[in-house]
Amino acid sequence: MSRRQVEGYLSAQKLPFRQLCCVSVKEFSSGVHDNAYDDLIKIGQEDVPWVCSENNVYIALEFFGSQKNSSPRAEPSDTLKDVTIYHKLDGCL
């Protein structure tokens, strides 16, 4: 699916999401890393270590960029490649 289709569905369902670069390292066989933004949908929180204030849990929708750029982008034609669970610690010392 394209990013346009995925984000259209999320918007129609009123599911808030945020974008973050590079949830996992994605590399093509040519050795070029893809740097498309991934979409994150928060599904909960877990206990936090004492050095952080939040341990958020997300569904990560990982995309391969349709164009090779030097900086991360979110293009409508990016292709959904993977769906994973992603933990992100926030507010850490």
C-alpha positions as CSV (number, residue, x, y, z in Angstrom):
1,M,0.0,0.0,0.0
2,S,1.1,3.6,-0.5
3,R,1.5,6.1,2.3
4,R,-1.4,8.0,0.8
5,Q,-3.7,5.0,1.2
6,V,-2.4,4.1,4.7
7,E,-2.7,7.7,6.0
8,G,-6.1,8.2,4.3
9,Y,-7.4,5.1,6.2
10,L,-5.9,6.3,9.5
11,S,-7.5,9.8,9.0
12,A,-10.9,8.3,8.1
13,Q,-10.8,6.2,11.3
14,K,-9.7,9.3,13.3
15,L,-6.6,7.5,14.5
16,P,-3.9,10.0,15.5
17,F,-0.4,9.2,14.4
18,R,3.0,10.8,14.5
19,Q,6.0,10.4,12.2
20,L,9.5,9.4,13.2
21,C,12.5,8.6,11.0
22,C,14.0,5.3,10.8
23,V,12.2,3.0,13.3
24,S,14.5,0.3,12.0
25,V,17.5,0.4,9.7
26,K,16.3,-0.3,6.2
27,E,18.9,-1.0,3.5
28,F,18.5,-1.9,-0.1
29,S,20.7,-4.5,-1.8
30,S,22.7,-1.7,-3.3
31,G,23.8,-0.7,0.3
32,V,21.7,2.6,0.2
33,H,19.8,3.2,3.4
34,D,16.2,4.3,3.0
35,N,15.2,7.4,5.0
36,A,11.5,7.7,4.7
37,Y,9.5,8.7,7.8
38,D,7.6,5.9,9.5
39,D,4.1,6.4,11.0
40,L,3.6,5.6,14.7
41,I,0.2,4.9,16.3
42,K,0.3,5.0,20.1
43,I,-1.4,1.9,21.6
44,G,-0.3,2.2,25.3
45,Q,2.4,2.7,27.9
46,E,4.5,0.4,30.0
47,D,6.4,0.8,33.2
48,V,9.2,3.2,33.0
49,P,12.8,2.9,34.2
50,W,13.6,5.5,36.9
51,V,15.6,7.6,34.5
52,C,12.7,8.2,32.1
53,S,9.2,9.7,32.4
54,E,7.5,7.7,29.7
55,N,7.7,4.3,28.0
56,N,5.3,4.5,25.1
57,V,4.2,1.6,22.9
58,Y,3.4,2.1,19.3
59,I,2.3,0.2,16.2
60,A,5.0,1.3,13.7
61,L,4.1,1.4,10.0
62,E,7.5,1.3,8.3
63,F,7.8,2.7,4.8
64,F,10.4,2.6,2.0
65,G,10.8,5.9,0.2
66,S,9.8,6.2,-3.4
67,Q,12.7,8.7,-3.9
68,K,16.2,8.7,-2.6
69,N,16.8,11.9,-0.6
70,S,19.5,13.0,1.7
71,S,17.1,14.0,4.4
72,P,14.0,12.0,5.7
73,R,10.7,12.7,4.0
74,A,7.2,11.4,3.9
75,E,6.0,11.2,0.3
76,P,2.5,10.0,-0.7
77,S,4.0,7.4,-3.0
78,D,6.2,5.8,-0.3
79,T,5.4,2.0,0.1
80,L,4.4,0.3,3.3
81,K,6.9,-2.5,4.0
82,D,6.5,-3.6,7.6
83,V,4.2,-3.3,10.6
84,T,5.9,-3.8,14.0
85,I,5.6,-3.0,17.7
86,Y,7.9,-0.1,18.7
87,H,8.8,1.0,22.2
88,K,10.0,4.6,22.7
89,L,11.4,5.9,26.0
90,D,10.8,9.7,26.5
91,G,11.7,12.2,29.1
92,C,15.0,10.5,30.0
93,L,17.8,12.1,31.9
